Amino acid sequence: MSKNKTSAQKRHEQSEVRRMRNRAVKSRCHTSAKKFLAALQQKDQNLAQEAYRALQSELDNAKRKGVIKSNACSRKKSRMAILLNKTFAAKTVAN
């Protein structure tokens, strides 16, 4: 007798491969976000801008691969941009 896989077994294996791939992509996004937030905490504008560009790239990559939805990607980028701009906003002189 042959020992063929059922379609359910095959689908389960495929879903496991996809799950692990998606986890890796999401993990890279989370790591980039943590690096960006750490740069904001250090008040280093150049490092923060560099980290923000890297974060944007990772989020766009995750969106392109279908790991996160388009609106989620846009929302996260927008919120991080607001944080960046608030942190390094030009101080007005109150004289």
Biotite code that builds the C-alpha atoms (Angstrom):
import biotite.structure as struc

atoms = struc.array([
    struc.Atom([0.000, 0.000, 0.000], chain_id="A", res_id=1, res_name="MET", atom_name="CA", element="C"),
    struc.Atom([1.218, 3.481, -0.773], chain_id="A", res_id=2, res_name="SER", atom_name="CA", element="C"),
    struc.Atom([1.685, 5.979, 2.008], chain_id="A", res_id=3, res_name="LYS", atom_name="CA", element="C"),
    struc.Atom([0.432, 9.083, 0.280], chain_id="A", res_id=4, res_name="ASN", atom_name="CA", element="C"),
    struc.Atom([-0.326, 12.213, 2.239], chain_id="A", res_id=5, res_name="LYS", atom_name="CA", element="C"),
    struc.Atom([-3.870, 13.392, 2.474], chain_id="A", res_id=6, res_name="THR", atom_name="CA", element="C"),
    struc.Atom([-4.665, 16.879, 1.253], chain_id="A", res_id=7, res_name="SER", atom_name="CA", element="C"),
    struc.Atom([-5.248, 17.947, 4.863], chain_id="A", res_id=8, res_name="ALA", atom_name="CA", element="C"),
    struc.Atom([-1.737, 16.819, 5.842], chain_id="A", res_id=9, res_name="GLN", atom_name="CA", element="C"),
    struc.Atom([-0.245, 18.676, 2.900], chain_id="A", res_id=10, res_name="LYS", atom_name="CA", element="C"),
    struc.Atom([-2.173, 21.858, 3.707], chain_id="A", res_id=11, res_name="ARG", atom_name="CA", element="C"),
    struc.Atom([-1.081, 21.612, 7.342], chain_id="A", res_id=12, res_name="HIS", atom_name="CA", element="C"),
    struc.Atom([2.587, 21.381, 6.336], chain_id="A", res_id=13, res_name="GLU", atom_name="CA", element="C"),
    struc.Atom([2.198, 24.296, 3.930], chain_id="A", res_id=14, res_name="GLN", atom_name="CA", element="C"),
    struc.Atom([0.555, 26.415, 6.600], chain_id="A", res_id=15, res_name="SER", atom_name="CA", element="C"),
    struc.Atom([3.402, 25.663, 9.027], chain_id="A", res_id=16, res_name="GLU", atom_name="CA", element="C"),
    struc.Atom([5.989, 26.796, 6.467], chain_id="A", res_id=17, res_name="VAL", atom_name="CA", element="C"),
    struc.Atom([4.022, 29.992, 5.808], chain_id="A", res_id=18, res_name="ARG", atom_name="CA", element="C"),
    struc.Atom([3.543, 30.624, 9.531], chain_id="A", res_id=19, res_name="ARG", atom_name="CA", element="C"),
    struc.Atom([7.258, 30.391, 10.205], chain_id="A", res_id=20, res_name="MET", atom_name="CA", element="C"),
    struc.Atom([8.055, 32.662, 7.237], chain_id="A", res_id=21, res_name="ARG", atom_name="CA", element="C"),
    struc.Atom([5.478, 35.224, 8.404], chain_id="A", res_id=22, res_name="ASN", atom_name="CA", element="C"),
    struc.Atom([6.845, 35.107, 11.948], chain_id="A", res_id=23, res_name="ARG", atom_name="CA", element="C"),
    struc.Atom([10.332, 35.875, 10.654], chain_id="A", res_id=24, res_name="ALA", atom_name="CA", element="C"),
    struc.Atom([9.092, 38.875, 8.664], chain_id="A", res_id=25, res_name="VAL", atom_name="CA", element="C"),
    struc.Atom([7.071, 40.198, 11.604], chain_id="A", res_id=26, res_name="LYS", atom_name="CA", element="C"),
    struc.Atom([10.036, 39.692, 13.908], chain_id="A", res_id=27, res_name="SER", atom_name="CA", element="C"),
    struc.Atom([12.214, 41.831, 11.643], chain_id="A", res_id=28, res_name="ARG", atom_name="CA", element="C"),
    struc.Atom([9.535, 44.548, 11.765], chain_id="A", res_id=29, res_name="CYS", atom_name="CA", element="C"),
    struc.Atom([9.372, 44.419, 15.565], chain_id="A", res_id=30, res_name="HIS", atom_name="CA", element="C"),
    struc.Atom([13.169, 44.549, 15.821], chain_id="A", res_id=31, res_name="THR", atom_name="CA", element="C"),
    struc.Atom([13.315, 47.587, 13.535], chain_id="A", res_id=32, res_name="SER", atom_name="CA", element="C"),
    struc.Atom([10.616, 49.296, 15.600], chain_id="A", res_id=33, res_name="ALA", atom_name="CA", element="C"),
    struc.Atom([12.550, 48.638, 18.819], chain_id="A", res_id=34, res_name="LYS", atom_name="CA", element="C"),
    struc.Atom([15.729, 50.064, 17.293], chain_id="A", res_id=35, res_name="LYS", atom_name="CA", element="C"),
    struc.Atom([13.809, 53.145, 16.171], chain_id="A", res_id=36, res_name="PHE", atom_name="CA", element="C"),
    struc.Atom([12.298, 53.685, 19.622], chain_id="A", res_id=37, res_name="LEU", atom_name="CA", element="C"),
    struc.Atom([15.703, 53.197, 21.243], chain_id="A", res_id=38, res_name="ALA", atom_name="CA", element="C"),
    struc.Atom([17.162, 55.867, 18.939], chain_id="A", res_id=39, res_name="ALA", atom_name="CA", element="C"),
    struc.Atom([14.343, 58.213, 19.972], chain_id="A", res_id=40, res_name="LEU", atom_name="CA", element="C"),
    struc.Atom([15.105, 57.552, 23.634], chain_id="A", res_id=41, res_name="GLN", atom_name="CA", element="C"),
    struc.Atom([18.765, 58.462, 23.029], chain_id="A", res_id=42, res_name="GLN", atom_name="CA", element="C"),
    struc.Atom([17.658, 61.730, 21.364], chain_id="A", res_id=43, res_name="LYS", atom_name="CA", element="C"),
    struc.Atom([19.967, 60.991, 18.424], chain_id="A", res_id=44, res_name="ASP", atom_name="CA", element="C"),
    struc.Atom([18.270, 62.532, 15.404], chain_id="A", res_id=45, res_name="GLN", atom_name="CA", element="C"),
    struc.Atom([20.532, 61.033, 12.715], chain_id="A", res_id=46, res_name="ASN", atom_name="CA", element="C"),
    struc.Atom([20.289, 57.549, 14.188], chain_id="A", res_id=47, res_name="LEU", atom_name="CA", element="C"),
    struc.Atom([16.524, 57.908, 14.582], chain_id="A", res_id=48, res_name="ALA", atom_name="CA", element="C"),
    struc.Atom([16.051, 58.965, 10.969], chain_id="A", res_id=49, res_name="GLN", atom_name="CA", element="C"),
    struc.Atom([18.196, 56.081, 9.784], chain_id="A", res_id=50, res_name="GLU", atom_name="CA", element="C"),
    struc.Atom([16.219, 53.654, 11.951], chain_id="A", res_id=51, res_name="ALA", atom_name="CA", element="C"),
    struc.Atom([12.946, 55.146, 10.671], chain_id="A", res_id=52, res_name="TYR", atom_name="CA", element="C"),
    struc.Atom([13.990, 54.539, 7.060], chain_id="A", res_id=53, res_name="ARG", atom_name="CA", element="C"),
    struc.Atom([14.912, 50.943, 7.937], chain_id="A", res_id=54, res_name="ALA", atom_name="CA", element="C"),
    struc.Atom([11.563, 50.489, 9.689], chain_id="A", res_id=55, res_name="LEU", atom_name="CA", element="C"),
    struc.Atom([9.670, 51.857, 6.688], chain_id="A", res_id=56, res_name="GLN", atom_name="CA", element="C"),
    struc.Atom([11.521, 49.437, 4.451], chain_id="A", res_id=57, res_name="SER", atom_name="CA", element="C"),
    struc.Atom([10.727, 46.452, 6.669], chain_id="A", res_id=58, res_name="GLU", atom_name="CA", element="C"),
    struc.Atom([7.052, 47.418, 6.918], chain_id="A", res_id=59, res_name="LEU", atom_name="CA", element="C"),
    struc.Atom([6.767, 47.892, 3.153], chain_id="A", res_id=60, res_name="ASP", atom_name="CA", element="C"),
    struc.Atom([8.451, 44.534, 2.645], chain_id="A", res_id=61, res_name="ASN", atom_name="CA", element="C"),
    struc.Atom([5.992, 42.845, 5.020], chain_id="A", res_id=62, res_name="ALA", atom_name="CA", element="C"),
    struc.Atom([3.090, 44.529, 3.214], chain_id="A", res_id=63, res_name="LYS", atom_name="CA", element="C"),
    struc.Atom([4.378, 43.413, -0.177], chain_id="A", res_id=64, res_name="ARG", atom_name="CA", element="C"),
    struc.Atom([4.652, 39.821, 1.041], chain_id="A", res_id=65, res_name="LYS", atom_name="CA", element="C"),
    struc.Atom([1.121, 39.918, 2.439], chain_id="A", res_id=66, res_name="GLY", atom_name="CA", element="C"),
    struc.Atom([2.195, 39.461, 6.045], chain_id="A", res_id=67, res_name="VAL", atom_name="CA", element="C"),
    struc.Atom([0.539, 42.700, 7.176], chain_id="A", res_id=68, res_name="ILE", atom_name="CA", element="C"),
    struc.Atom([-2.285, 44.566, 5.514], chain_id="A", res_id=69, res_name="LYS", atom_name="CA", element="C"),
    struc.Atom([-1.808, 47.808, 3.662], chain_id="A", res_id=70, res_name="SER", atom_name="CA", element="C"),
    struc.Atom([-3.694, 49.947, 6.178], chain_id="A", res_id=71, res_name="ASN", atom_name="CA", element="C"),
    struc.Atom([-1.766, 48.441, 9.083], chain_id="A", res_id=72, res_name="ALA", atom_name="CA", element="C"),
    struc.Atom([1.505, 49.283, 7.337], chain_id="A", res_id=73, res_name="CYS", atom_name="CA", element="C"),
    struc.Atom([0.391, 52.862, 6.671], chain_id="A", res_id=74, res_name="SER", atom_name="CA", element="C"),
    struc.Atom([-0.875, 53.283, 10.238], chain_id="A", res_id=75, res_name="ARG", atom_name="CA", element="C"),
    struc.Atom([2.386, 52.085, 11.779], chain_id="A", res_id=76, res_name="LYS", atom_name="CA", element="C"),
    struc.Atom([4.520, 54.272, 9.514], chain_id="A", res_id=77, res_name="LYS", atom_name="CA", element="C"),
    struc.Atom([2.323, 57.276, 10.249], chain_id="A", res_id=78, res_name="SER", atom_name="CA", element="C"),
    struc.Atom([2.501, 56.804, 14.009], chain_id="A", res_id=79, res_name="ARG", atom_name="CA", element="C"),
    struc.Atom([6.258, 56.402, 13.941], chain_id="A", res_id=80, res_name="MET", atom_name="CA", element="C"),
    struc.Atom([6.601, 59.529, 11.760], chain_id="A", res_id=81, res_name="ALA", atom_name="CA", element="C"),
    struc.Atom([4.529, 61.490, 14.275], chain_id="A", res_id=82, res_name="ILE", atom_name="CA", element="C"),
    struc.Atom([6.803, 60.289, 17.089], chain_id="A", res_id=83, res_name="LEU", atom_name="CA", element="C"),
    struc.Atom([9.880, 61.257, 15.101], chain_id="A", res_id=84, res_name="LEU", atom_name="CA", element="C"),
    struc.Atom([8.541, 64.716, 14.306], chain_id="A", res_id=85, res_name="ASN", atom_name="CA", element="C"),
    struc.Atom([7.357, 65.410, 17.863], chain_id="A", res_id=86, res_name="LYS", atom_name="CA", element="C"),
    struc.Atom([10.647, 64.317, 19.360], chain_id="A", res_id=87, res_name="THR", atom_name="CA", element="C"),
    struc.Atom([12.814, 66.474, 17.121], chain_id="A", res_id=88, res_name="PHE", atom_name="CA", element="C"),
    struc.Atom([10.471, 69.393, 16.482], chain_id="A", res_id=89, res_name="ALA", atom_name="CA", element="C"),
    struc.Atom([12.226, 72.737, 16.224], chain_id="A", res_id=90, res_name="ALA", atom_name="CA", element="C"),
    struc.Atom([12.064, 74.516, 19.525], chain_id="A", res_id=91, res_name="LYS", atom_name="CA", element="C"),
    struc.Atom([10.443, 77.895, 19.230], chain_id="A", res_id=92, res_name="THR", atom_name="CA", element="C"),
    struc.Atom([12.154, 80.769, 20.965], chain_id="A", res_id=93, res_name="VAL", atom_name="CA", element="C"),
    struc.Atom([9.804, 82.378, 23.469], chain_id="A", res_id=94, res_name="ALA", atom_name="CA", element="C"),
    struc.Atom([11.453, 85.786, 23.827], chain_id="A", res_id=95, res_name="ASN", atom_name="CA", element="C"),
])
